[in-house]
Amino acid sequence: MAAVAPAPEDRVAADAVKLVAAHVEDDEQRGGCCCCCGAAPSSVARRATSWCRRKLASRPVVLGGPTEPGAKRVLVAVAAGTEPLEAAAAADILDRAGARVTVATASEGLVVEAGHGVRFAADGRVAGLEAEEFDLIVLPGGMKGSANLGDCKQLEKMVRKHTQSGRLCAAIGAAPAMVLARWGVLKGFTATCHPALLGRLGDDDGVIAVDDRVVKDRNVVTSQGVGTAIEFALELVEQLYGELKAHEVAGPLYMRPQQGGKYSIQEYNQIQWKCTGTPRVLVPVANGSEEMEALNLIDVLRRAGARVTVASVEDTPRILTRHYKLNLIADVMLEQAAEMEFDLIVMPGGLPGALKFTSSEKLVGMLKKQAESGRPYGAICASPAYVLEPHGLLKGKKATSFPPMAHLLTDQSACEYRVVVDGNLITSRAPGTATEFALAIVEKLFGEEKAVALAKELVFM
């Protein structure tokens, strides 16, 4: 049995208190809420601060070996500015394969201010894991995040020792060029990175830079960005557990049959989604929400320029996601969000999260008001079947959902499609369709040109 040391709760709570309190102070100066939505400051943020003092703690960090025979130990290193989707996809998919995943921050505090305003609590700090050995170390990208990882001397020492011993190391996005190449780890290796940095990667002495989505050379795997994150993670599963396990994990994700192509939308009753000014989007989250689905909505829509508010439907601002159990910290509580107006309300899936959504009278009431007013609303994976259908929000509409749940829809005629739009409703199927879902929303809110440009930036196409 592995020795388990509890993560330093006091430090996490202190970090979260400082973070939320800073938001509250800034809100009072600006006269708005912590998500920059312009709403008046309320007691919700203060309650969140109070709760953080009492409750917020990361999960225990496993300091010994795995608790099950055959389990692999994986370190996902993060820092301020880390690309959240690249980190979450690796953690989620490796967890699905049975790996024991630890997310550790190279920063001082445990609350990570990742890219695009995403906040989560790490399991521990890299500085506390220097004596540990892992089967795989994963470095997600993000320009700022990669720079911060590259500056972490403890992580550099760990990665050098790890790779020199022949164990598997992986990096994605900006990290191959800004971290591994900077440390000299890629000398003599063929590797890839985000296309915008390929020239820089190729300039490093001894690195053979190639423009491919995922590249494996000996014990190093590299990849290009958010749009390749699932492929990257599945390659890591294959390297750790074999091809059969990778196919097993990939099945329920419902990946695209052909990577690198344009996203597709099956649209009925086409209308223009109208917004007054910058689109305001509500993404509710709950314990058990699918991390990749939630983060695709938050990350991609914020990149596009939407004002995204993440609202917790639980009684705390922290929620634990479906698979890896990411400690995601919401911007506001649902009570505060209910006082605002949104151009779009869109829900991630994950059955436990969807069941929480469908039992929330406040959220269901907001969705019904949204639909009745003709404003857009949507859901992915379990949420069309478990939230929209039972509350009459799919009546007279074409929709899709997680395929094993499609039989719960009254009208199943569009369930074969990956993304379905019917008037002011948009639905999608699974984690493997989540980026397409988010890009389809960008197209409806901002236009096709914006969506295609963003898809290329993400290396989705």
SETI-399997 format. One record per residue (C-alpha): x, y, z; residue number from 0. Coordinates in Angstrom, 1 decimal. Each point is the difference from the previous one (the first is absolute). Example, Ala and Ser with C-alpha at 12.3 -4.5 7.8 and 13.67 -1.06 7.14 Angstrom:
2
+--------+--------+--------+-----+
|     px |     py |     pz |   n |
+--------+--------+--------+-----+
|   12.3 |   -4.5 |    7.8 |   0 |
|    1.4 |    3.4 |   -0.7 |   1 |
+--------+--------+--------+-----+
***
This chain:
461
+--------+--------+--------+-----+
|     px |     py |     pz |   n |
+--------+--------+--------+-----+
|    0.0 |    0.0 |    0.0 |   0 |
|    1.3 |    3.4 |   -1.0 |   1 |
|    0.8 |    2.5 |    2.7 |   2 |
|   -2.4 |    3.0 |   -0.3 |   3 |
|    0.9 |    3.5 |    1.2 |   4 |
|   -2.8 |    2.5 |    0.2 |   5 |
|    0.5 |    3.1 |   -2.1 |   6 |
|    0.7 |    3.2 |    2.0 |   7 |
|   -3.6 |    1.1 |    0.5 |   8 |
|    0.9 |    3.2 |    1.8 |   9 |
|    2.2 |    1.2 |   -2.9 |  10 |
|   -2.7 |   -0.8 |   -2.6 |  11 |
|   -2.6 |    1.8 |    2.1 |  12 |
|    2.2 |    3.0 |    0.4 |  13 |
|    0.8 |    0.2 |   -3.7 |  14 |
|   -3.7 |   -0.2 |   -0.8 |  15 |
|   -1.0 |    2.6 |    2.5 |  16 |
|    2.6 |    2.4 |   -1.4 |  17 |
|   -1.2 |   -0.7 |   -3.5 |  18 |
|   -3.7 |    0.5 |    0.7 |  19 |
|    0.6 |    2.9 |    2.3 |  20 |
|    2.0 |    1.8 |   -2.7 |  21 |
|   -2.9 |   -0.5 |   -2.4 |  22 |
|   -2.4 |    1.4 |    2.6 |  23 |
|    2.2 |    3.1 |    0.6 |  24 |
|    0.4 |    0.5 |   -3.7 |  25 |
|   -3.8 |   -0.4 |   -0.5 |  26 |
|   -0.7 |    2.7 |    2.6 |  27 |
|    2.4 |    2.4 |   -1.7 |  28 |
|   -1.6 |   -0.7 |   -3.4 |  29 |
|   -3.6 |   -0.4 |    1.2 |  30 |
|   -0.2 |   -3.4 |   -1.6 |  31 |
|    0.2 |   -3.7 |    0.8 |  32 |
|    3.0 |   -2.2 |   -0.1 |  33 |
|   -0.7 |   -1.3 |   -3.5 |  34 |
|    0.2 |    3.5 |   -1.6 |  35 |
|   -3.7 |   -0.2 |   -0.9 |  36 |
|   -0.9 |    3.4 |    1.4 |  37 |
|   -2.5 |   -1.3 |    2.6 |  38 |
|    0.0 |    1.7 |    3.4 |  39 |
|    2.1 |   -1.7 |    2.6 |  40 |
|   -2.0 |   -2.3 |    2.3 |  41 |
|    0.5 |   -2.1 |    3.1 |  42 |
|    0.6 |   -3.1 |   -2.2 |  43 |
|    3.7 |    0.8 |   -0.6 |  44 |
|    0.5 |    0.7 |    3.7 |  45 |
|   -1.7 |   -3.3 |    0.8 |  46 |
|    2.4 |   -1.6 |   -2.4 |  47 |
|    2.9 |    1.5 |    1.8 |  48 |
|   -1.4 |   -1.2 |    3.4 |  49 |
|   -0.5 |   -3.5 |   -1.4 |  50 |
|    3.6 |   -0.1 |   -1.4 |  51 |
|    1.3 |    0.7 |    3.5 |  52 |
|   -2.0 |   -2.9 |    1.4 |  53 |
|   -0.1 |   -2.6 |   -2.8 |  54 |
|    2.2 |    0.3 |   -3.1 |  55 |
|    2.6 |   -2.7 |    0.0 |  56 |
|    1.7 |   -2.0 |   -2.8 |  57 |
|   -0.1 |   -3.7 |   -0.1 |  58 |
|    2.7 |   -2.1 |    1.8 |  59 |
|    3.2 |   -0.4 |   -1.9 |  60 |
|    1.1 |   -3.6 |   -0.4 |  61 |
|    3.6 |   -0.1 |    1.0 |  62 |
|    0.6 |   -3.7 |   -0.2 |  63 |
|   -0.7 |   -2.5 |   -2.8 |  64 |
|   -3.4 |   -0.5 |   -1.6 |  65 |
|   -2.8 |   -1.6 |    2.0 |  66 |
|   -0.9 |   -2.5 |   -2.8 |  67 |
|    2.4 |   -2.4 |   -1.7 |  68 |
|    0.9 |    1.3 |   -3.5 |  69 |
|   -1.1 |    3.6 |    0.7 |  70 |
|    2.4 |    2.5 |   -1.4 |  71 |
|    1.1 |    3.2 |    1.8 |  72 |
|   -0.4 |    3.2 |   -2.1 |  73 |
|    1.0 |    3.5 |    0.9 |  74 |
|   -1.7 |    2.9 |   -1.9 |  75 |
|    2.0 |    3.1 |    0.8 |  76 |
|   -1.9 |    3.3 |   -0.1 |  77 |
|    0.7 |    3.7 |    0.7 |  78 |
|   -1.6 |    3.4 |   -0.2 |  79 |
|   -1.1 |    0.4 |   -3.7 |  80 |
|   -0.1 |   -3.7 |   -0.8 |  81 |
|   -2.3 |   -0.9 |   -2.8 |  82 |
|   -2.9 |   -1.6 |    2.0 |  83 |
|   -1.3 |   -2.2 |   -2.8 |  84 |
|    3.4 |   -1.5 |   -0.7 |  85 |
|    0.5 |   -0.9 |    3.7 |  86 |
|   -3.6 |   -1.2 |    0.5 |  87 |
|   -0.1 |   -2.2 |   -3.1 |  88 |
|    3.2 |   -1.8 |    1.1 |  89 |
|   -1.2 |   -0.4 |    3.6 |  90 |
|   -3.5 |   -1.1 |   -1.0 |  91 |
|    1.0 |   -2.6 |   -2.6 |  92 |
|    2.9 |   -1.5 |    1.9 |  93 |
|   -2.3 |   -0.3 |    3.0 |  94 |
|   -2.6 |   -1.8 |   -2.2 |  95 |
|    2.8 |   -2.5 |   -0.9 |  96 |
|    0.7 |   -0.7 |    3.7 |  97 |
|    3.0 |    2.1 |    0.6 |  98 |
|    0.6 |    1.7 |    3.4 |  99 |
|    0.2 |    3.7 |   -1.1 | 100 |
|    1.5 |    2.7 |    2.1 | 101 |
|   -0.4 |    3.7 |   -1.1 | 102 |
|    2.8 |    2.0 |    1.6 | 103 |
|    0.6 |    3.7 |   -0.3 | 104 |
|    3.4 |    1.6 |   -0.5 | 105 |
|   -1.3 |    3.1 |    1.7 | 106 |
|    0.0 |    0.8 |    3.7 | 107 |
|   -3.7 |   -0.3 |    0.7 | 108 |
|   -2.3 |   -2.9 |   -0.8 | 109 |
|   -2.7 |    2.0 |   -1.7 | 110 |
|    1.0 |    0.3 |   -3.7 | 111 |
|   -1.0 |    3.0 |   -2.1 | 112 |
|    0.1 |   -1.9 |   -3.3 | 113 |
|   -0.5 |    1.5 |   -3.4 | 114 |
|   -3.3 |    1.7 |   -1.1 | 115 |
|   -1.1 |    0.7 |    3.6 | 116 |
|   -0.3 |   -3.6 |    1.0 | 117 |
|    0.8 |   -0.7 |    3.7 | 118 |
|    0.5 |   -3.4 |    1.6 | 119 |
|    1.8 |   -1.4 |    3.1 | 120 |
|    3.0 |   -2.3 |   -0.7 | 121 |
|    0.7 |   -3.1 |    2.0 | 122 |
|    3.3 |    1.2 |    1.2 | 123 |
|    3.2 |    1.9 |   -0.9 | 124 |
|    2.8 |   -1.3 |   -2.2 | 125 |
|    2.4 |    1.0 |    2.8 | 126 |
|   -1.5 |   -2.6 |    2.2 | 127 |
|    0.4 |   -2.8 |   -2.5 | 128 |
|    3.7 |    0.1 |   -0.9 | 129 |
|    0.7 |   -3.3 |    1.6 | 130 |
|   -2.9 |   -1.8 |   -1.7 | 131 |
|    0.2 |   -2.1 |   -3.1 | 132 |
|   -2.6 |    0.0 |   -2.8 | 133 |
|   -0.7 |   -2.1 |   -3.0 | 134 |
|   -0.8 |    3.1 |   -2.0 | 135 |
|    0.4 |    3.7 |    0.4 | 136 |
|   -2.3 |    2.2 |   -2.1 | 137 |
|    0.6 |    3.7 |   -0.7 | 138 |
|   -3.0 |    1.9 |   -1.4 | 139 |
|    0.6 |    3.3 |   -1.9 | 140 |
|   -1.3 |    3.5 |    0.0 | 141 |
|    2.6 |    2.7 |   -0.7 | 142 |
|    0.0 |    1.4 |    3.6 | 143 |
|   -0.4 |   -3.4 |    1.5 | 144 |
|    2.9 |   -1.5 |   -2.0 | 145 |
|    2.2 |    2.9 |    1.0 | 146 |
|   -0.8 |   -0.6 |    3.6 | 147 |
|    0.6 |   -3.7 |   -0.2 | 148 |
|    3.3 |    0.7 |   -1.8 | 149 |
|    1.1 |    2.2 |    3.0 | 150 |
|   -0.6 |   -2.8 |    2.5 | 151 |
|    3.3 |   -1.4 |    1.0 | 152 |
|   -1.5 |   -2.9 |    2.0 | 153 |
|   -2.0 |   -1.1 |   -3.0 | 154 |
|    2.9 |    0.3 |   -2.3 | 155 |
|    2.1 |   -2.2 |    2.2 | 156 |
|   -2.9 |   -2.6 |    0.2 | 157 |
|   -0.5 |    0.0 |   -3.7 | 158 |
|    3.7 |   -0.4 |   -0.8 | 159 |
|    0.3 |   -2.9 |    2.4 | 160 |
|   -3.2 |   -1.5 |   -1.3 | 161 |
|    0.9 |    0.1 |   -3.7 | 162 |
|    3.6 |   -1.1 |    0.6 | 163 |
|   -1.4 |   -3.2 |    1.6 | 164 |
|   -2.0 |   -0.7 |   -3.1 | 165 |
|   -3.4 |    0.7 |    1.5 | 166 |
|   -2.8 |    1.6 |   -2.1 | 167 |
|   -0.2 |    3.8 |   -0.2 | 168 |
|   -2.6 |    2.0 |   -1.9 | 169 |
|   -0.6 |    3.6 |   -0.9 | 170 |
|   -2.6 |    1.9 |   -2.1 | 171 |
|   -0.7 |    3.4 |   -1.4 | 172 |
|    2.7 |    2.5 |    0.9 | 173 |
|    1.7 |   -2.3 |    2.5 | 174 |
|    2.2 |   -2.1 |   -2.4 | 175 |
|    1.7 |    3.2 |   -1.3 | 176 |
|   -0.1 |    2.1 |    3.2 | 177 |
|    0.7 |   -2.7 |    2.6 | 178 |
|    1.5 |   -3.2 |   -1.3 | 179 |
|    2.1 |    1.6 |   -2.8 | 180 |
|    1.1 |    2.7 |    2.4 | 181 |
|    1.3 |   -2.6 |    2.4 | 182 |
|    1.8 |   -1.9 |   -2.7 | 183 |
|   -2.2 |   -3.1 |    0.4 | 184 |
|   -0.9 |   -0.1 |   -3.7 | 185 |
|    3.5 |    0.0 |   -1.3 | 186 |
|    0.2 |   -2.6 |   -2.7 | 187 |
|   -3.8 |   -0.6 |    0.1 | 188 |
|   -2.7 |    0.5 |   -2.6 | 189 |
|   -2.8 |    2.1 |    1.5 | 190 |
|   -2.9 |    2.3 |   -0.7 | 191 |
|   -1.7 |    2.9 |    1.8 | 192 |
|   -2.5 |    2.7 |   -0.7 | 193 |
|    0.4 |    1.0 |   -3.7 | 194 |
|    0.7 |    3.6 |    1.1 | 195 |
|    3.2 |   -1.2 |    1.8 | 196 |
|    1.3 |   -2.6 |   -2.4 | 197 |
|    2.6 |    2.4 |   -1.3 | 198 |
|    1.2 |    0.6 |    3.5 | 199 |
|    0.1 |   -3.7 |    0.7 | 200 |
|    1.9 |   -0.7 |   -3.2 | 201 |
|    2.6 |    2.7 |    0.9 | 202 |
|    1.0 |   -2.0 |    3.2 | 203 |
|    3.2 |   -1.9 |   -0.6 | 204 |
|   -0.6 |   -3.6 |   -0.8 | 205 |
|   -3.9 |    0.0 |    0.0 | 206 |
|   -1.7 |   -1.2 |   -3.2 | 207 |
|   -3.3 |    2.0 |   -0.1 | 208 |
|   -2.9 |   -1.5 |   -2.0 | 209 |
|   -3.5 |    1.3 |   -0.7 | 210 |
|   -2.0 |   -3.0 |    1.2 | 211 |
|   -2.9 |   -0.2 |    2.5 | 212 |
|    1.7 |   -2.6 |    2.3 | 213 |
|    3.6 |   -1.2 |   -0.1 | 214 |
|    1.7 |   -2.8 |    1.9 | 215 |
|    3.7 |   -0.4 |    0.0 | 216 |
|    1.4 |   -2.6 |    2.4 | 217 |
|   -1.2 |    1.0 |    3.5 | 218 |
|   -1.3 |    3.5 |   -0.9 | 219 |
|   -3.5 |    0.9 |   -1.4 | 220 |
|   -0.8 |    3.5 |   -1.2 | 221 |
|   -3.1 |    1.5 |   -1.5 | 222 |
|   -1.3 |    3.3 |   -1.4 | 223 |
|   -2.8 |    1.5 |    2.1 | 224 |
|   -3.6 |    0.0 |    1.3 | 225 |
|   -1.3 |   -1.5 |   -3.2 | 226 |
|    2.3 |   -3.0 |    0.3 | 227 |
|   -0.2 |   -0.5 |    3.8 | 228 |
|   -2.2 |   -3.1 |   -0.1 | 229 |
|    2.1 |   -1.6 |   -2.7 | 230 |
|    3.1 |    0.8 |    2.1 | 231 |
|   -1.6 |   -1.5 |    3.2 | 232 |
|   -1.1 |   -3.2 |   -1.8 | 233 |
|    3.6 |   -0.4 |   -1.3 | 234 |
|    1.2 |    0.2 |    3.6 | 235 |
|   -2.5 |   -2.7 |    1.0 | 236 |
|    1.2 |   -2.2 |   -2.8 | 237 |
|    3.6 |    0.5 |    1.1 | 238 |
|   -0.8 |   -0.9 |    3.6 | 239 |
|   -2.6 |   -2.7 |   -0.5 | 240 |
|    0.0 |   -1.1 |   -3.6 | 241 |
|   -2.1 |    0.5 |   -3.1 | 242 |
|   -3.0 |   -2.0 |    1.2 | 243 |
|   -0.4 |    2.2 |    3.1 | 244 |
|    0.3 |    3.2 |   -2.1 | 245 |
|   -2.9 |   -1.3 |   -2.2 | 246 |
|   -2.0 |   -0.8 |    3.0 | 247 |
|    0.4 |    3.4 |    1.5 | 248 |
|   -0.6 |    1.8 |   -3.4 | 249 |
|   -3.4 |   -1.8 |   -0.6 | 250 |
|   -2.2 |    2.0 |    2.4 | 251 |
|    1.6 |    3.3 |   -1.0 | 252 |
|   -1.4 |   -0.2 |   -3.5 | 253 |
|    3.0 |    1.4 |   -1.8 | 254 |
|   -0.1 |    1.5 |   -3.5 | 255 |
|    0.5 |   -2.7 |   -2.7 | 256 |
|    2.5 |    2.3 |   -1.7 | 257 |
|    2.1 |    2.4 |    2.0 | 258 |
|    1.0 |    3.4 |   -1.3 | 259 |
|   -3.2 |    0.7 |   -2.1 | 260 |
|   -2.6 |    2.7 |    0.5 | 261 |
|   -2.6 |   -0.4 |    2.7 | 262 |
|   -3.5 |   -0.8 |   -1.2 | 263 |
|   -3.4 |    1.3 |    0.9 | 264 |
|   -3.4 |   -1.6 |   -0.8 | 265 |
|   -2.4 |    2.9 |    0.1 | 266 |
|   -3.8 |    0.2 |   -0.2 | 267 |
|   -2.2 |    3.1 |    0.1 | 268 |
|    2.9 |    2.3 |   -0.5 | 269 |
|   -0.2 |    3.4 |    1.8 | 270 |
|    2.5 |    2.6 |    0.9 | 271 |
|    1.1 |    0.1 |    3.6 | 272 |
|   -0.2 |    3.6 |    1.0 | 273 |
|    1.9 |    1.6 |    2.9 | 274 |
|    0.2 |    3.6 |    1.3 | 275 |
|    3.7 |    0.6 |    0.2 | 276 |
|    2.4 |   -2.6 |    1.2 | 277 |
|   -1.7 |   -3.4 |    0.3 | 278 |
|   -0.6 |   -0.9 |    3.6 | 279 |
|    0.1 |   -3.8 |    0.7 | 280 |
|   -0.9 |   -2.0 |    3.1 | 281 |
|    1.7 |   -3.3 |    0.5 | 282 |
|   -1.4 |   -1.8 |    3.0 | 283 |
|    2.2 |   -2.6 |    1.7 | 284 |
|   -0.7 |   -2.6 |    2.7 | 285 |
|    1.8 |   -2.9 |    1.7 | 286 |
|    0.4 |   -2.6 |   -2.7 | 287 |
|    0.0 |    2.3 |   -3.0 | 288 |
|    2.2 |   -1.2 |   -2.8 | 289 |
|    3.2 |    2.0 |    0.2 | 290 |
|    0.9 |    0.0 |   -3.7 | 291 |
|   -3.5 |    1.1 |   -1.0 | 292 |
|   -0.2 |    2.8 |    2.6 | 293 |
|    3.5 |    1.3 |   -0.8 | 294 |
|   -0.5 |   -0.1 |   -3.7 | 295 |
|   -3.0 |    2.3 |    0.4 | 296 |
|    1.8 |    2.3 |    2.4 | 297 |
|    3.4 |    0.1 |   -1.8 | 298 |
|   -1.2 |    0.2 |   -3.6 | 299 |
|   -2.8 |    2.5 |    0.6 | 300 |
|    2.3 |    2.3 |    2.0 | 301 |
|    2.6 |   -0.2 |   -2.8 | 302 |
|   -2.7 |    1.1 |   -2.4 | 303 |
|   -0.7 |    3.0 |    2.1 | 304 |
|   -3.2 |   -1.1 |    1.8 | 305 |
|   -0.6 |    1.0 |    3.6 | 306 |
|   -0.2 |   -3.4 |    1.7 | 307 |
|   -1.3 |   -0.4 |    3.5 | 308 |
|    0.6 |   -3.3 |    1.7 | 309 |
|   -2.7 |   -0.6 |    2.7 | 310 |
|    0.0 |   -2.8 |    2.6 | 311 |
|   -3.3 |   -1.8 |    0.5 | 312 |
|    1.4 |   -1.5 |    3.2 | 313 |
|    0.1 |    1.8 |    3.4 | 314 |
|    3.6 |    0.8 |   -0.4 | 315 |
|    2.1 |    1.7 |   -2.8 | 316 |
|    2.2 |   -3.0 |   -0.3 | 317 |
|   -1.2 |   -3.0 |   -2.1 | 318 |
|    1.6 |   -3.4 |   -0.6 | 319 |
|   -0.2 |   -1.0 |   -3.6 | 320 |
|   -1.1 |   -3.4 |   -1.4 | 321 |
|    3.2 |   -2.1 |   -0.6 | 322 |
|    3.2 |    1.5 |    1.3 | 323 |
|   -1.9 |    1.9 |    2.6 | 324 |
|    1.5 |    3.4 |   -0.8 | 325 |
|   -0.5 |    2.5 |    2.7 | 326 |
|   -1.5 |    2.7 |   -2.3 | 327 |
|   -0.9 |    3.3 |    1.7 | 328 |
|   -3.1 |    1.7 |   -1.4 | 329 |
|   -0.2 |    3.8 |   -0.5 | 330 |
|   -3.3 |    0.3 |    1.8 | 331 |
|   -2.8 |   -1.9 |    1.7 | 332 |
|   -3.2 |   -0.7 |   -2.0 | 333 |
|   -1.9 |    2.3 |    2.2 | 334 |
|    2.0 |    2.9 |   -1.2 | 335 |
|   -0.1 |   -1.1 |   -3.6 | 336 |
|   -3.8 |   -0.2 |    0.3 | 337 |
|   -0.1 |    3.8 |    0.4 | 338 |
|    1.7 |    0.5 |   -3.4 | 339 |
|   -1.1 |   -0.2 |   -3.6 | 340 |
|    1.8 |   -2.3 |   -2.4 | 341 |
|    0.1 |   -0.2 |   -3.8 | 342 |
|    0.7 |   -3.8 |    0.3 | 343 |
|   -0.3 |   -2.6 |    2.8 | 344 |
|    1.9 |   -3.1 |   -0.8 | 345 |
|    0.6 |   -3.1 |    2.1 | 346 |
|    2.8 |   -2.6 |    0.0 | 347 |
|   -0.8 |   -3.6 |    0.5 | 348 |
|    1.1 |   -2.7 |    2.4 | 349 |
|   -2.9 |   -2.0 |    1.5 | 350 |
|    0.5 |    1.0 |    3.6 | 351 |
|    0.2 |    3.7 |   -1.0 | 352 |
|   -3.1 |   -0.3 |   -2.3 | 353 |
|   -2.0 |   -1.5 |    2.8 | 354 |
|    0.9 |    2.9 |    2.3 | 355 |
|   -1.0 |    2.4 |   -2.8 | 356 |
|   -3.4 |   -1.6 |   -0.6 | 357 |
|   -0.7 |    0.1 |    3.8 | 358 |
|    0.8 |    3.7 |    0.2 | 359 |
|   -3.3 |    2.0 |   -0.2 | 360 |
|    1.9 |    3.2 |   -0.4 | 361 |
|    2.1 |   -1.2 |   -3.0 | 362 |
|   -3.0 |   -1.7 |   -1.6 | 363 |
|   -2.0 |    3.2 |    0.4 | 364 |
|    2.8 |    2.0 |   -1.6 | 365 |
|    0.1 |   -2.5 |   -2.9 | 366 |
|   -3.7 |    0.2 |   -0.6 | 367 |
|    0.0 |    3.8 |    0.1 | 368 |
|    2.9 |    0.0 |   -2.5 | 369 |
|   -1.9 |   -2.3 |   -2.3 | 370 |
|   -3.3 |    1.9 |    0.3 | 371 |
|    1.7 |    3.3 |   -0.8 | 372 |
|    1.5 |   -1.5 |   -3.2 | 373 |
|    3.6 |    0.3 |    1.3 | 374 |
|    2.5 |   -2.8 |   -0.7 | 375 |
|    0.5 |   -2.9 |    2.4 | 376 |
|    1.9 |   -3.3 |   -0.3 | 377 |
|    1.5 |   -3.1 |    1.5 | 378 |
|    2.4 |   -2.8 |   -0.8 | 379 |
|    0.3 |   -3.7 |    0.9 | 380 |
|   -2.3 |   -1.0 |    2.9 | 381 |
|   -1.7 |    3.4 |    0.4 | 382 |
|   -2.3 |   -0.1 |   -3.1 | 383 |
|   -1.5 |   -3.3 |    1.2 | 384 |
|    0.0 |    0.6 |    3.8 | 385 |
|   -0.7 |    3.8 |    0.1 | 386 |
|   -1.5 |    1.3 |   -3.2 | 387 |
|   -2.3 |   -2.9 |   -0.9 | 388 |
|   -1.7 |   -0.6 |    3.4 | 389 |
|   -0.8 |    3.7 |    0.4 | 390 |
|   -1.6 |    0.4 |   -3.5 | 391 |
|    2.9 |    2.0 |   -1.4 | 392 |
|    0.4 |   -2.3 |   -3.0 | 393 |
|   -3.6 |    0.1 |   -1.0 | 394 |
|   -0.3 |    0.5 |   -3.7 | 395 |
|    3.8 |    0.1 |   -0.3 | 396 |
|    2.6 |   -2.1 |   -1.7 | 397 |
|    2.8 |   -0.9 |    2.4 | 398 |
|    2.9 |   -2.4 |    0.6 | 399 |
|    1.5 |   -1.4 |    3.2 | 400 |
|    2.5 |   -2.5 |    1.4 | 401 |
|   -0.8 |   -3.0 |   -2.2 | 402 |
|   -0.8 |   -2.6 |    2.7 | 403 |
|   -2.6 |    2.5 |    1.3 | 404 |
|   -1.5 |    0.9 |   -3.3 | 405 |
|   -2.9 |   -2.3 |    0.6 | 406 |
|   -1.2 |    2.4 |    2.7 | 407 |
|   -0.8 |    2.7 |   -2.6 | 408 |
|   -3.5 |    0.1 |   -1.4 | 409 |
|    1.3 |    1.0 |   -3.5 | 410 |
|    3.1 |   -2.1 |   -0.8 | 411 |
|    0.2 |    0.9 |   -3.7 | 412 |
|    3.1 |    2.2 |    0.4 | 413 |
|    1.9 |   -2.0 |    2.6 | 414 |
|    2.6 |   -1.2 |   -2.5 | 415 |
|    1.4 |    3.5 |   -0.5 | 416 |
|    2.9 |    1.3 |    2.1 | 417 |
|   -1.4 |    3.6 |    0.4 | 418 |
|   -3.7 |    0.9 |   -0.6 | 419 |
|   -1.4 |    3.5 |   -0.2 | 420 |
|   -3.8 |    0.5 |   -0.1 | 421 |
|   -0.9 |    3.6 |    0.1 | 422 |
|    1.1 |    1.3 |    3.4 | 423 |
|    1.1 |   -3.5 |    1.3 | 424 |
|    3.4 |   -1.6 |   -0.4 | 425 |
|    0.9 |   -3.5 |    1.2 | 426 |
|    2.9 |   -2.4 |   -0.3 | 427 |
|    1.2 |   -3.5 |    0.9 | 428 |
|    3.1 |   -0.6 |    2.1 | 429 |
|    3.5 |    1.2 |    1.1 | 430 |
|    1.3 |   -0.8 |   -3.5 | 431 |
|   -2.5 |    2.4 |   -1.5 | 432 |
|    0.4 |    2.7 |    2.6 | 433 |
|    2.4 |    2.2 |   -2.1 | 434 |
|   -2.2 |   -0.2 |   -3.0 | 435 |
|   -3.0 |    0.9 |    2.2 | 436 |
|    1.9 |    3.1 |    1.4 | 437 |
|    1.1 |    1.0 |   -3.6 | 438 |
|   -3.6 |   -0.3 |   -1.2 | 439 |
|   -1.1 |    2.3 |    2.7 | 440 |
|    2.7 |    2.5 |   -1.0 | 441 |
|   -1.3 |   -0.2 |   -3.6 | 442 |
|   -3.5 |    0.8 |    1.1 | 443 |
|    1.0 |    2.8 |    2.3 | 444 |
|    2.9 |    1.6 |   -2.0 | 445 |
|   -0.2 |   -1.4 |   -3.5 | 446 |
|    1.7 |   -2.8 |   -2.0 | 447 |
|    3.2 |    2.0 |   -0.8 | 448 |
|    0.7 |    0.5 |    3.7 | 449 |
|   -0.7 |   -3.7 |    0.8 | 450 |
|    2.2 |   -1.3 |   -2.8 | 451 |
|    2.9 |    2.3 |    1.1 | 452 |
|   -0.3 |   -1.2 |    3.6 | 453 |
|   -0.1 |   -3.6 |   -1.1 | 454 |
|    3.3 |    0.5 |   -1.8 | 455 |
|    1.5 |    1.7 |    3.0 | 456 |
|   -1.0 |   -3.0 |    2.1 | 457 |
|    1.5 |   -2.3 |   -2.6 | 458 |
|   -3.4 |   -1.6 |   -0.2 | 459 |
|    0.1 |    0.4 |   -3.8 | 460 |
+--------+--------+--------+-----+
***
